[in-house]
Amino acid sequence: GEIYAIENYCPHAIQTLTDGEVFGSMIKCKKHGAVFSLVDGRCIGNERIGNLKKYSASVVDGAVIVKL
């Protein structure tokens, strides 16, 4: 499949998304329920929160490479 890399902090309350619920190509912030696209970092349903940075990611020889 696909591999995506986005910023790890919800801009709403600087909450990490590490513990967020992933469903399909989206992740939900555990603290406030904001939903973000894993594909492009876009906030879904509440644009006032803001979008996440998206990073280029690939797999090379079994290692995930993220270009910051």
RABEL-V152498 format. One line per field, one symbol per residue. ss: DSSP state (h for helix, s for strand, l for the rest). phi: phi as a letter, one per 30 degrees, with the letter a starting at -180 (. if undefined). burial: + if it has 16 or more other ideal C-beta (glycine too) atoms within 10 Angstrom, else -. A space follows every 50 residues. Layout:
ss = ???
phi = ???
burial = ???
This chain:
ss = llllssllssllllssllllsssllsssllllllssslllllssllhhhl lllsssssssllsssssl
phi = .cbbbbecbdddbhcdcecddcbicbbcdddbidcbdddbiddcjbdddj ccdccdbacbhicdcccd
burial = ---+++---+++--+-+--+------+++----+++++--+++-----+- ++-+--------------
